[in-house]
Amino acid sequence: MSASSGPADLARTWRLPPPWALLAAILLIICAEVGGASMARFKLEIARWARSLMLARPDVHGLVGVRDVDERILDEALVKVDAGLRLFHLHAEGMGLVIIVTTTVAATLVASGRARTALIVLFTVGGAGYPLGYLLWSGLIPVVGLTRAKVIAEWLIWIPFGGTTIVALWWLAGAVALRLRRP
Amino acid sequence: MSRPPLIVVLLAVVILALGETGGASISQLRPAIERYAAARIAANRDAHGLSGSAEYDDEVRERSTYTAEAGLSFFHTHAEGMGLVLFFASTLVASVVPGRPLRALLYVLLSLGALFPLGYLAYGIAVLELGRESGVELAERWVLSPLGLSAMAGLVGLAVALLGAMRRGRESVAG
């Protein structure tokens, strides 16, 4: 690979994307690794913390004071809290790599300087932001309940940041396809 | 690092884009997907062995819908993964494999292998159209296995080429 500076040429080697895009990808992968390790190390503490928050908000979670009913509700919410952390770990690992790959392709194959910069920004922001939605979802479940937590994470993070990445990916696919048609 | 041919890069980006779009669709269109699945199961009632007994039929419908949704979910995760695999593996092929014919062969094998996730789309559709067992068997035998084998063959070929490059490197240092 070579460092990216000027406009993309027809070189047969990859150009590196800007350092800030690579840094964002590496930081995201580090967060994923730390998140995965913390999930395992602090599983009990996280469950206790979530449980205490839920018990302090019986109305939010529909707790009725009957142990058999409440335990089922608490268990379901705790499973979702854990799932949110797992999905953060998985998506942050994956999106870190997706940022590296897509920004490399954009840096190398997108001829227009403005389009190249826009794509690199979209991939970095979308890719780095999206996995945080799972952390937010997980953290909000004990506070606002399952349904509201999902709606908030969806509208604040998943739809805007995920949408950004999807739009950028199809834009990049179009740019590479156009490049294929050139003699 | 050398870059693979544009067509291979395009395929890697398209597979990633399909994976992302598939993931978003699963989340946003879940009720519509469930309705579609229920309609297809009802239209193929013999294939699913629906008996007319509400309790039994509900269980069959639930299992088939779950399997079809699992196919979509596997499509999302495998497309994300295989897009990245194609990018990195084909970059290594472009950088270390000597000889155009061998490089071309590995590109073809890896590109076919990158289509593996589409097998899970076929899996989801086949389950609804042919019934759970028959659908899974058809997708595994005719789509997932050949494409998966192609990916494995491409990666083994790349590993052998890397070993060859390591040996050549040692010989040139010794010489």
HADDOCK unambig.tbl for C-alpha pairs under 7 A between the chains (distance, minus, plus):
assign (segid A and resid 1 and name CA) (segid B and resid 1 and name CA) 4.50 0.50 0.50
assign (segid A and resid 12 and name CA) (segid B and resid 2 and name CA) 5.73 0.50 0.50
assign (segid A and resid 12 and name CA) (segid B and resid 3 and name CA) 5.34 0.50 0.50
assign (segid A and resid 13 and name CA) (segid B and resid 1 and name CA) 5.63 0.50 0.50
assign (segid A and resid 13 and name CA) (segid B and resid 2 and name CA) 4.07 0.50 0.50
assign (segid A and resid 13 and name CA) (segid B and resid 3 and name CA) 4.84 0.50 0.50
assign (segid A and resid 14 and name CA) (segid B and resid 1 and name CA) 6.01 0.50 0.50
assign (segid A and resid 14 and name CA) (segid B and resid 2 and name CA) 6.06 0.50 0.50
assign (segid A and resid 14 and name CA) (segid B and resid 3 and name CA) 5.55 0.50 0.50
assign (segid A and resid 166 and name CA) (segid B and resid 17 and name CA) 6.28 0.50 0.50
assign (segid A and resid 166 and name CA) (segid B and resid 20 and name CA) 6.17 0.50 0.50
assign (segid A and resid 166 and name CA) (segid B and resid 21 and name CA) 6.30 0.50 0.50
assign (segid A and resid 169 and name CA) (segid B and resid 13 and name CA) 6.87 0.50 0.50
assign (segid A and resid 169 and name CA) (segid B and resid 17 and name CA) 5.33 0.50 0.50
assign (segid A and resid 170 and name CA) (segid B and resid 17 and name CA) 6.16 0.50 0.50
assign (segid A and resid 173 and name CA) (segid B and resid 10 and name CA) 6.08 0.50 0.50
assign (segid A and resid 173 and name CA) (segid B and resid 13 and name CA) 5.87 0.50 0.50
assign (segid A and resid 173 and name CA) (segid B and resid 14 and name CA) 5.99 0.50 0.50
assign (segid A and resid 176 and name CA) (segid B and resid 10 and name CA) 5.92 0.50 0.50
assign (segid A and resid 177 and name CA) (segid B and resid 10 and name CA) 6.59 0.50 0.50
assign (segid A and resid 180 and name CA) (segid B and resid 6 and name CA) 6.37 0.50 0.50
